[in-house]
Amino acid sequence: MPAKSRFTRLDAFTKTVEDARIRTTSGGIVTLTSLLLILYLVWGEWADYRRITVHPELIVDKGRGEKMEIHMNISFPRVPCELLTLDVMDVSGEVQTGVMHGVNKVRLRAEGEGGGEIDRSVLELGKADEEASKHLDPSYCGGCYGAPAPSNAIKPNCCNTCAEVREAYAGVSWSFGRGENVEQCEREHYSEHLDEQRREGCRIEGGIRVNKVVGNFHFAPGKSFSNGNMHVHDLENYFAGGEGIEHTFSHTVHHLRFGPELPDDVVKRVGKKGMAWSNHHLNPLDGTAQSTTEKAYNYMYFVKVVSTAYLPLGWERTGSILDLPHELVELGGYGKGEQGSIETHQYSVTSHKRSLAGGDGGSEGHKERLHARGGIPGVFFSYDISPMKVINREARTKSFSGFLVGVCAVVGGTLTVAAAVDRALYEGGQRVKKMHSS
């Protein structure tokens, strides 16, 4: 049998001769409508293929020896910058007292004067001491008044500035006060500058880099030092206040985040998944304000940090910025990886506040609750690291083969339905004509 006849017998699409075909007006309308519908549905399939969604995954965080950045912007309207100290410590034993690198202290006007900015100073390690000792005689060596000179002194075994004398006193856990009878402080007019700033507030803004382990950072008054196993602060100047001035730790958390910030377009894209995502959901403390009239008052925030990664479409791991020594990565860039990937953190938080004078919680509606007496006035943030990690991975809703299958289904299904509708219209028209002719 010839090859042509073999394929002819296999033909599943039998044809009719042109003379046997009948074209109708209703058939033309159905054909045009079906073509328009096919174009619309194919465009929908294409848009669906091009759409990118974010798929969240939950895995065990296997990172080790990593660092974490904490970025903050917090205002204290009733504590001057001269008295405010930022300390960081963690369970690994690392303690950063009087943190300055990467942090700005912004002096604020008194609340009654609107609280606007007075001066913005970028605090860098040793910069203030260098400025204070610049005009001294090169042979000058100031005394430390019975305390050993600090290890970071500009001139070894000397205390040439008021800050170095304060550091030396903190090293032996001595209270410093206003620097009376201290030559260096009288030369720099330390007490006068302190009195001038009594009514001012302070805003701390910037970032710090810490070990990714359980720890805390806190804002407290006065120079900090260790006394045995205890971390204490020199509170004399804070409690002394000034004429008609009461320092308190009322504060506003304008912004607090752990790790780099996700771009707005990424946040919107993740939010389309059905989760009400916004930067507020990533950083729930943003915009928090607390107020008190007591000097001896303590605020504590307990933060649970969850590692969160965002991996863009087509991302493949070729290396990670987290694998680099953190000293080589500038502050603010730690966590921003290749191809637009981001390693950041989100967190949940609970808070507690109490008077250091102790007593019950009657003012809060809980008379049965007793507050412990003692402690350090200030604002404390204790953070814990979750063992789980959230990965938000970009992906297309369907593959290209899925798009082709969808197009075939649209074309075939629409034409099949159109053929059925056209057949029904034709048969109906023929029946009506027979009824009228009879």
GIQUITA-V297408 format. One record per backbone hydrogen bond with DSSP energy under -0.5 kcal/mol. CO is the residue of the C=O (numbers start at 1). NH is the residue of the N-H. E is the energy in kcal/mol with one decimal. If there is no record, write none. Layout:
((CO	NH	E) (CO	NH	E))
This chain:
((2	6	-1.4) (3	7	-1.9) (4	8	-1.8) (5	9	-1.7) (6	10	-0.9) (7	11	-0.6) (8	11	-0.9) (12	14	-0.8) (17	20	-1.5) (18	21	-1.3) (24	28	-1.6) (25	29	-2.2) (26	30	-2.4) (27	31	-2.4) (28	32	-2.5) (29	33	-2.5) (30	34	-2.5) (31	35	-2.2) (32	36	-2.2) (33	37	-2.3) (34	38	-2.4) (35	39	-2.4) (36	40	-2.2) (37	41	-2.5) (38	42	-2.8) (39	43	-2.2) (40	44	-1.8) (41	45	-2.1) (42	46	-2.3) (43	47	-2.6) (44	48	-2.3) (45	49	-2.1) (46	50	-2.2) (47	51	-1.0) (51	397	-1.5) (53	55	-0.5) (53	395	-2.5) (54	56	-0.6) (55	393	-2.2) (57	59	-0.5) (57	391	-2.7) (59	389	-3.0) (60	62	-0.7) (66	212	-2.2) (68	210	-3.2) (69	71	-0.5) (69	259	-2.5) (70	208	-2.1) (71	257	-2.5) (72	206	-2.0) (73	254	-1.7) (73	255	-1.6) (74	204	-2.9) (75	252	-1.9) (76	79	-1.2) (76	202	-2.3) (80	83	-1.4) (80	84	-0.9) (83	222	-2.5) (85	87	-0.5) (85	220	-2.1) (86	99	-2.8) (87	218	-2.2) (88	96	-4.0) (89	216	-3.0) (90	93	-1.6) (94	90	-1.6) (95	97	-0.6) (96	88	-3.0) (100	103	-2.1) (102	207	-2.3) (103	123	-1.6) (104	106	-0.6) (104	205	-2.2) (105	107	-0.6) (105	121	-1.9) (106	203	-2.3) (107	118	-3.2) (107	119	-0.9) (108	201	-2.2) (110	113	-1.7) (110	115	-1.6) (111	114	-1.6) (116	109	-3.1) (119	107	-2.6) (119	121	-0.5) (121	105	-1.9) (121	123	-0.7) (122	124	-0.6) (123	103	-0.5) (124	127	-1.9) (124	128	-0.6) (126	130	-2.1) (127	131	-2.0) (128	132	-2.2) (129	133	-1.8) (131	134	-0.8) (133	136	-1.2) (137	140	-2.3) (142	159	-2.4) (144	147	-1.2) (150	153	-1.4) (154	156	-0.5) (155	158	-1.6) (161	165	-1.7) (162	166	-2.4) (163	167	-2.2) (164	168	-2.2) (165	169	-2.4) (166	170	-2.3) (167	171	-1.7) (168	172	-0.8) (169	172	-0.8) (169	174	-2.9) (170	173	-1.3) (176	179	-1.0) (179	182	-1.7) (181	183	-0.7) (182	186	-2.5) (183	187	-2.4) (184	188	-1.7) (185	190	-2.6) (189	193	-2.4) (190	194	-2.3) (191	195	-2.3) (192	196	-2.1) (193	197	-1.3) (195	198	-0.9) (197	200	-1.6) (201	81	-0.5) (201	108	-2.3) (202	76	-3.4) (203	106	-2.8) (203	205	-0.6) (204	74	-2.5) (205	104	-3.8) (206	72	-2.8) (208	70	-2.9) (210	68	-2.7) (211	213	-2.2) (214	91	-2.6) (215	383	-2.5) (216	89	-2.6) (217	381	-2.5) (218	87	-2.2) (218	220	-0.5) (219	379	-2.3) (220	85	-2.3) (223	234	-2.6) (225	232	-2.7) (226	228	-0.5) (227	230	-1.7) (230	227	-3.0) (230	232	-0.6) (232	225	-2.6) (233	235	-1.1) (235	239	-2.5) (236	240	-1.9) (237	241	-1.3) (242	244	-0.5) (242	245	-2.0) (245	242	-1.1) (245	247	-0.5) (251	290	-2.9) (252	75	-2.5) (252	254	-1.1) (253	287	-2.4) (253	288	-0.8) (255	73	-2.0) (257	71	-2.5) (257	259	-0.6) (258	345	-1.2) (263	267	-2.1) (264	268	-2.4) (265	269	-1.9) (266	270	-2.5) (267	271	-2.1) (268	272	-1.2) (270	273	-1.6) (270	275	-0.6) (271	274	-1.6) (275	277	-2.5) (278	282	-1.4) (279	283	-2.5) (282	347	-1.2) (283	286	-1.7) (285	288	-2.2) (288	253	-3.4) (290	251	-2.1) (294	249	-0.6) (295	297	-1.8) (296	356	-2.5) (297	378	-1.5) (298	354	-2.1) (299	380	-2.9) (300	352	-2.7) (301	303	-0.7) (301	382	-2.9) (302	350	-2.0) (303	305	-0.6) (303	384	-2.5) (304	348	-1.9) (305	386	-3.2) (306	346	-2.4) (307	390	-2.8) (308	344	-3.2) (309	392	-3.2) (310	312	-0.5) (310	342	-2.1) (311	394	-2.9) (312	315	-1.8) (316	318	-0.5) (319	318	-0.6) (320	323	-1.5) (321	324	-0.9) (325	328	-2.2) (326	329	-1.3) (328	330	-0.5) (330	333	-2.3) (333	335	-0.5) (333	336	-1.6) (335	337	-0.8) (335	343	-3.5) (337	340	-0.8) (338	341	-1.7) (341	337	-2.4) (342	310	-2.7) (342	344	-0.7) (343	260	-0.5) (344	308	-2.9) (346	306	-3.4) (347	284	-0.5) (348	304	-2.7) (350	302	-3.4) (352	300	-3.3) (354	298	-2.6) (355	358	-1.5) (356	374	-2.9) (359	371	-3.9) (361	364	-1.1) (361	366	-2.9) (362	365	-1.5) (366	361	-1.1) (366	369	-1.5) (369	361	-1.9) (371	359	-0.9) (377	221	-0.6) (378	299	-2.5) (379	219	-2.7) (380	301	-2.8) (380	382	-0.5) (381	217	-2.1) (381	383	-0.6) (382	303	-3.3) (383	215	-2.0) (384	305	-3.2) (384	386	-0.5) (387	61	-2.9) (388	307	-0.7) (389	59	-2.6) (390	309	-2.9) (390	392	-0.5) (391	57	-2.3) (391	393	-0.7) (392	311	-2.6) (393	55	-3.0) (395	53	-2.8) (399	403	-1.9) (400	404	-2.2) (401	405	-2.3) (402	406	-2.2) (403	407	-2.2) (404	408	-2.5) (405	409	-2.3) (406	410	-2.3) (407	411	-2.7) (408	412	-2.8) (409	413	-2.4) (410	414	-2.4) (411	415	-2.3) (412	416	-2.2) (413	417	-2.3) (414	418	-2.7) (415	419	-2.5) (416	420	-2.0) (417	421	-2.6) (418	422	-2.8) (419	423	-2.4) (420	424	-2.2) (421	425	-2.5) (422	426	-2.5) (423	427	-2.7) (424	428	-2.4) (425	429	-2.4) (426	430	-2.2) (427	431	-2.1) (428	432	-2.1) (429	433	-2.0) (430	434	-2.1) (431	435	-2.2) (432	436	-2.0) (433	437	-2.2) (434	438	-1.8))
